[in-house]
Amino acid sequence: NSIYYDSHGNLYYNGRKTAIKDLASQFRTDGEYEIIYTLIYCDRNVSLSKLQEIKRELIKSQNYFVTYITQNNKNQLEGINVRLPHITESESILDLIPENNYEALICQITNDKILLNGKEISSNQLFQLLKDKISQKKNELNVKVYFDDKMNYERYVKELYNIRNAYYSVRREYSKIKFGDSDYELMDDSVSIKIRDLYPMRFFEINENDFKRIKYAP
């Protein structure tokens, strides 16, 4: 399945123009495949709020696997695979996170700034700080990120990739040191699973209400 949303507010599902509110009724599933990814490409200036509407329709129709497509500086298409949360519109992602005493990093990202636990930092600093924390805390770290709905699609995917890449980078470095090969995903399942379990991606996208709930909690 593929979705394209252009800068004029037009949405195309598998090449046919449609409305966001009609997506859930049109999504196709195929019993032949256990996992089906929906490819999503938006013009770079499309607001995140529109992508969030699309994601809600995907979740509503139980299509949880998506690939965000962007263009790099060489006009080549690149994709990042994401699994959407199993959540209803009335639920909060915070309520689905098991209670624990793990260290929490709270990040707010807009079109022009990044705040980590209230301190403004750059994208490169966020990447390095996350790497350091993931290496130290391993599976005892919760990263909660609020992406401002007004930010554009290009910025959203760029920073999403930056955060996820911090986890992958730590895993690859550990794999190189421990097993002599950084390509842990291509190694035996027992090894790749062990590395993912040691450095799990405990990264949660939260919405504005969740962010305020955390920010103003007593």
Backbone hydrogen bonds, N-H to C=O, Kabsch-Sander energy under -0.5 kcal/mol:
donor,donor_aa,acceptor,acceptor_aa,energy
3,I,39,L,-3.1
4,Y,12,Y,-2.4
5,Y,41,Y,-2.0
6,D,10,N,-2.6
9,G,6,D,-1.7
11,L,18,T,-0.7
12,Y,4,Y,-2.9
13,Y,16,R,-3.0
14,N,2,S,-2.7
14,N,12,Y,-0.6
16,R,13,Y,-1.8
18,T,11,L,-2.5
22,D,19,A,-1.3
23,L,20,I,-1.7
26,Q,22,D,-0.5
26,Q,23,L,-2.0
27,F,23,L,-1.5
33,Y,30,D,-1.7
38,T,65,F,-2.1
39,L,1,N,-2.8
39,L,37,Y,-0.6
40,I,67,T,-3.0
41,Y,3,I,-2.6
42,C,69,I,-0.5
43,D,5,Y,-2.1
46,V,43,D,-2.2
48,L,151,M,-2.8
49,S,149,D,-1.9
50,K,47,S,-1.1
51,L,47,S,-1.2
52,Q,48,L,-2.7
53,E,49,S,-1.5
54,I,50,K,-1.9
55,K,51,L,-2.6
56,R,52,Q,-2.2
57,E,53,E,-1.6
58,L,54,I,-2.0
59,I,55,K,-2.6
60,K,56,R,-2.3
61,S,57,E,-1.6
62,Q,59,I,-1.7
63,N,58,L,-3.1
64,Y,62,Q,-0.8
66,V,64,Y,-0.6
66,V,82,V,-2.7
67,T,38,T,-2.3
68,Y,80,I,-2.4
69,I,40,I,-3.2
69,I,67,T,-0.5
70,T,78,E,-2.5
72,N,76,Q,-2.6
75,N,72,N,-2.1
78,E,70,T,-2.9
80,I,68,Y,-1.6
82,V,66,V,-3.0
84,L,64,Y,-3.7
84,L,82,V,-0.6
87,I,85,P,-1.5
91,E,88,T,-1.3
95,D,92,S,-1.1
96,L,92,S,-0.5
96,L,93,I,-1.1
97,I,94,L,-0.9
103,E,140,E,-1.3
105,L,142,N,-2.7
106,I,104,A,-0.5
107,C,105,L,-0.6
107,C,144,K,-3.0
108,Q,115,L,-2.8
109,I,146,Y,-2.7
110,T,113,K,-2.6
114,I,121,I,-0.6
115,L,108,Q,-2.9
116,L,119,K,-3.0
117,N,106,I,-3.5
117,N,115,L,-0.6
119,K,116,L,-1.8
121,I,114,I,-2.3
126,L,122,S,-2.2
127,F,123,S,-2.1
128,Q,124,N,-2.2
129,L,125,Q,-2.8
130,L,126,L,-2.6
131,K,127,F,-2.3
132,D,128,Q,-2.3
133,K,129,L,-2.5
134,I,130,L,-3.0
135,S,131,K,-2.3
136,Q,132,D,-2.0
137,K,133,K,-3.3
138,K,134,I,-2.0
140,E,137,K,-2.2
142,N,103,E,-3.1
143,V,141,L,-0.5
143,V,202,R,-2.7
144,K,105,L,-2.9
144,K,142,N,-0.6
145,V,143,V,-0.5
145,V,204,F,-2.8
146,Y,107,C,-3.2
147,F,145,V,-0.7
147,F,206,I,-0.6
148,D,109,I,-2.9
148,D,146,Y,-0.6
151,M,148,D,-1.8
153,Y,46,V,-2.3
154,E,44,R,-1.8
156,Y,152,N,-2.4
157,V,153,Y,-2.6
158,K,154,E,-2.1
159,E,155,R,-2.4
160,L,156,Y,-2.4
161,Y,157,V,-2.6
162,N,158,K,-1.9
163,I,159,E,-2.1
164,R,160,L,-2.4
165,N,161,Y,-2.7
166,A,162,N,-1.0
166,A,163,I,-0.6
167,Y,163,I,-1.0
168,Y,164,R,-2.0
169,S,165,N,-2.7
170,V,166,A,-1.8
171,R,167,Y,-2.4
172,R,168,Y,-2.7
173,E,169,S,-2.3
174,Y,170,V,-2.4
175,S,171,R,-2.6
176,K,172,R,-2.3
177,I,173,E,-2.0
178,K,174,Y,-3.0
179,F,175,S,-2.8
180,G,175,S,-0.5
180,G,176,K,-1.1
181,D,175,S,-1.2
184,Y,182,S,-2.1
186,L,183,D,-1.3
187,M,184,Y,-1.2
191,V,188,D,-1.3
192,S,188,D,-2.3
193,I,189,D,-2.7
194,K,190,S,-1.1
195,I,191,V,-2.2
196,R,192,S,-2.2
197,D,193,I,-2.5
198,L,194,K,-1.8
199,Y,195,I,-2.2
202,R,200,P,-1.8
203,F,201,M,-2.0
204,F,143,V,-3.3
206,I,145,V,-2.8
206,I,204,F,-0.5
211,F,207,N,-2.4
212,K,208,E,-2.4
213,R,209,N,-2.2
214,I,210,D,-2.0
215,K,211,F,-3.0
216,Y,212,K,-2.6
217,A,214,I,-1.0
